[in-house]
Amino acid sequence: MSSPGKTGAVSSSARRLSRTKSKKKHFVHQKVEVFWASDPILTVFMWGINHTINDLFQVPMPVMLLPDDFKANIKMKVNNHLFNKENLPGHFKFKEYCPLVFRNLRERFGVEHQDYLHIVTCHGSTLLPQFLGLYRVTVDNEDTYLLVMRNMFSHRLTVHRKYDLKGSLVSREASDKEKVKELPTFKDVDFRNNMQRVYISEEEKEKLLDKLNRDVEFLVRLKIMDYSLLLGIHDVGRAEQEEAEEMKDSLSDEEEDSENDLSFMAMGSFGTSPEGIAGYMSSYKPLGPGEFDPYVDVYAIQSAVGAPHREVYFMGLINILSQYDTKKKAAHAAKTVKHGAGAEISTVHPEQYAKRFREFIANIFA
């Protein structure tokens, strides 16, 4: 889930107890910035996270999680709330499920308390979705459940093509309605028809398939199937061209008023050609086109040196909550009757699904 947009901000003071060498108690005011969303549900959500994360920070993490930790929750109820009425409703409730369990998960994924407080993505070493928290927000007596998870794509690098791959070829083609979207989600048949390939080094391929095999074995043990590999592709060359064109258009619009603009004058050594503009942008940005911070974009992999296309790939597993239950077994029987026993339908036994899925993914690389 991405962080909600903000329409304003206020600062609240949280008291932190500190001790001097003489054991005297002093209260130090620590300002915490809270961002408000236009949606009251998201506003209460951010308010609740701010409180629970700061409270949990004071609680030592147990050496071992116990069964009761998976049943625990934190509840807060606010009535006749008068402060900042334009952003927070007068009555609301907030509930966090299994706070120590999700805190443990966040620590395993390398998500710091302060980072999570502002819903910032950081680090991990699995292709599975990284669930970071589960909450219930009650506004006007209506319950809304929010599951927070890390975004598999980048906040900085645009995804130009996107695929949802299951390893099945039956009914696995994007519809005509889907294909006309600005960023359609293509499927397995489209991947083959487009002759799409993933160009990463042998070392990166080995690491990725090792993660994939461990994750899939875990899903098989839980009798999970119907999951997909989400593949997003950032085209570096296209991104450079788009940025250069945007910069050129921006400079053309502001050229008359920019004689005293030092940043504009500094560009003189690069020139105003698309290449010069791209060079200027690269030199003044912390990261150049196609570059990413692996600590933030944990699902990203750079294309191999010498690959026919300069690309960045984002790959992760999605839709991992479907168990092979009675409903799925019935769907398997119905699709088998419709398409035949040998058809590559998506609804099959978890072990069969995993085998076919791994074989398909192993062959997407050049």
N, C-alpha and C positions, 0 to 999 in steps of 0.2 A: 504494500500500500504506500502510495506517495504521500508526502506531508501536505496537509490541506492548505489552501491559499489563505493569506491573512488580509484582513481589512483594517487592522489596527493593532496596537500593542500596548500593554501596560506593564509596569514593573511591580512585583510584590516582594515583600521582605520576609525572609525565613530566618529565624533565629538559630544560631549555631553556638553551642556551648563550648568554650575553650577554657583551659586552665593554665595559669602561670606557674612558675616554679614554687611560688608561695602557696599554691593550692587555692588561690582566690578565684572565684567564679566571675567570668565576664561574658556578656552577651554581645556577639558580633553580628551585625545585620548583613545578611548576604542577599543581594538582589538577584532575583530569578526572573528572566523575561518570559512572559507567557504570550503565545500568539493566538489570536482569536480568528475563527473561520466565520464565514457568512452563514453557514448552516449550524443551527444550535446543537445538533447531535455531534458534529465534529468539534464544536467548541467545548462541550462538556467532556468529550473524549480526550482532548488535549489537556483540559484542566485536570481530569482524573489521572492521566499519565504523569503529569507534573508532580502531583501529590504522592502517588504510590511509588514512583521511582525514587524520589527523595527520601521517602520513609524507608524503603527497602535498602537504600544505601547504608543506613545505620545498623542494619541487621547482619550479623556475621553469617556467611554461607555455611550450612552444615556439611560435615565431611561426607555424609551419605544421605541421599533423598529417601524418605520413608513413605510407605503407602498413604499415610495421612496427608503428606505434602501434595499428593495428586487429587485430594478431595478439598483442600483448603481454598479459601477465597478471601478477598478484601472487599468490604462493602462500605459505601459512603452514601448518605442521604442528606440532601439539603432542602430545607423548606424556607419560604419567605426570604429568599436571597435578594438583597437590596443592592449589593455592590456591583457596579458595571452592568446595570440592567439592560443596556442596549446590546450586549453581547451574550450574556448568560441568562437563561430562563430563570424564573423565580423558584421553580420546583424541579428538582432532577435527582436521579440516583446514578451511581457508578459502581460497577462490580468488576473486579479482576479475578480471573480464574487461575488457580495453581501458580501464584506469584513466584514462589521459590523455584518451581520446575522451569518456568519460562526464563527466569533470571539465569538459571544454570545453562539453559540452551543458548541464551545470548552470550554468556561468557565463553561457551564452547565455540561459538561462531565468531568470537572476537569483537562483539558489539559493545562498546563502552557505554556506561550509564548515561553520560552526557550526550553521546551520539544518539542513543536510542530516544532520549528525551525529545530530540528534534527530528526523530525518524530519519536518521542518516544511515546509509548502508556502508558496510566495512569489509568484513573478512570471513572466509569459510573454506572448507575443503571437501565439498560434496556437491553432487549435481541435484540432490533433492531440494525441494522448497525449504527455505529456512523460516520456520514459524517462530515469531518473536514474542507474541503475546495474544491473549484471548480476553475479550472484554464484553460487558453488557452495559449499554447506556439507556436510561429510561427518561424520556421527556414526554410530558403530557400523557402519562400512563401508557406509553407505547414503548416496547422493548426493541432495541436494535443491537445485534451482535456484530462485533468487529474482530476479525482475525488479522493480525498484523504479520506481514511476511516481507522478505527482502525482494526488491525489484530485480528481475533477472537481466533487464536491459540497462543501458547507461543513461544517466541524467545529462550527459554531455555529448556523446556520440550518437548521431541519428541512425536509426535502423532503417535501411532502404528496402530490404526484402525480408520476409518472415515465413517460416515453415513450421507446421505442426506434424511431426512424424511418428507414426505408430508401428510401421513395419507391415501394414496391411494395405492391399491394393483394391479391395472391394469397397466401393462408395467412398473412396479416399481421394476425391478431387474437389477443388474449390468450386463452388457454384458460380454461375454467371453473375449473380448479384454480388457475391463476395469479390470477384475479380475486378469489378469496376471501382472498388474502394480505393482511397488514397494509399493505404498500406494494407493490402489484402493478406489474409492468412492462407497460404498455399499448403497443400498436403502431399502425401506420398507420391501419387500419380503425377502431380505437377512437378515434383522434384525430379522425377525421371524424365518427363517430357521436356523440361527446361534444360536437361543435361547439366543440372546443378552439381557442383562438387565443392568440397571443403578442403582448402589448401593449407594445411598446417604441417609443422615439422614432425618427423617420426617420434621425437622425444615428447612433444606435446600430445601427439596422438596416443602414445603409450600411456601417458599419465591420465588422459581423459577416459580411455577405455577401462583403465584400472578402477577409476572412480565409478564409472558406469556399471561395471560388473559387480562391485561391492554393493552399490545402491540397489541394483535389480535383485540380487540375491536376498537382500533384506526385504524387499517388497514381496518376493515369492514366499518367504517364510510367513508373512502376514496375509497371504492369499489375496494380494492386490493385483489387479490387472487394469487394462484400459488406459494406462498412463501414456504420455507422449514425451518426445524430445522436442522442446521449443528451440528453434534455431533462428536467431536474428543475425542479419549480415549488414555491416557498415561498410560502404564502398568509399574508400579513402580518396580516390581520385575524384569521384563525384562530389564528395564533401568539400574538397579543396576548390573545385570549380564554383560550387554554390556560394562558398564564403567569399571568394574573390569577386563574384558578381554582386553580392550584397554590399560588400565594401565599396566597390566602384560606384554603385547606384547611390549609396549613402554620401560618398564624397562629392558626387556630381550635384546632389541636392543642396549641400552645405558649402560648396566651394566659395561662393561670394562672401560668406560670413566667417570664413575660417582662416583669414590672413594672419590673425594673431593667435591662432590655436597652435600651441607648441607641439602637440601630438601630431597635427597635420604637417607642420614644418619638418618634424623629425623624419617624416617618411621620404623626404627628398632623395636620400641616398639609395632608396629602393626603386623609385620611379612609380609611375601610375599604371603600368601595364598589369594585366592579371597576375603575371609571375611576380612582379615587384610588390604588388599588394599582398599576395600570399606570403611573400618573404617577410614583409613588414608585420603581418599578423602573427606569423610563427615566432618572430623574434621578440614580440611583446606579450606573448601568452605563456603561462607556465607550462602548458602542454601543447605540442603542435598537432596538426591534423592527423588523425588516426592513432594518436598516442593516448594511453589511459593509465590510470593508477591501479595496479592489480589489487591493492588493499581495499579499494572502493568497488571497482568493477570485477568482482570475484568470478563471474561466469565468462569473462572475456578472454579470447585467445587471438594473438596476432597471426596473420598469414605468414607462411614460411618465406624466408629469403629466396628470391628467384621465382616465386609463384607467379602465374600468369596474371593474377589480379591482386592488387593491394587491398586487403580487406581485414576487418576485425569481426570475429565470430563470437556470438553470445549463445551458449548452449546450457540448458538445464532441464530437469525433469518436471513436468507439471501434471495436474489431475491425478494425484496419487491416492485418492481416498475412496476408490471404487473397489469393493470386495467382490469376489466371485461367489455371490450368494444365490439364493433361489431365483431371484429376478434375472440375474445375469445368465444363469443356467438355462432359463426359459428363453431368453434372447438368443443364446447360442443355438438352441434346438430350432427355433424359428428361422434363423438366418441360414442354418445348414440345410433345412428343407427348401428354402428359397433359392440359394446359390449353389447347392451341391456340397457333398462331403469334402471335396478337395479344394474348395474356394478359400482364399486367404481372408476370411472374415476377421473383424477386430475382436469380437467377443468369444474368447476361448479360455481354456483352463490356464491359471497363472503360470505354470511351468512351461506350457506350450507357448503362451504369449511372450514370456521372457526370452525363450530361445529364438523365436522369430524376430523379436524386437532387436536383440543384440546382433544377430546376423545382418539385419538391414542397416543398423547404425554403423557397424564395422565397415560397410561398403560405401558409405557416403563420402569417404575421404579419397583424394586424388592419389 
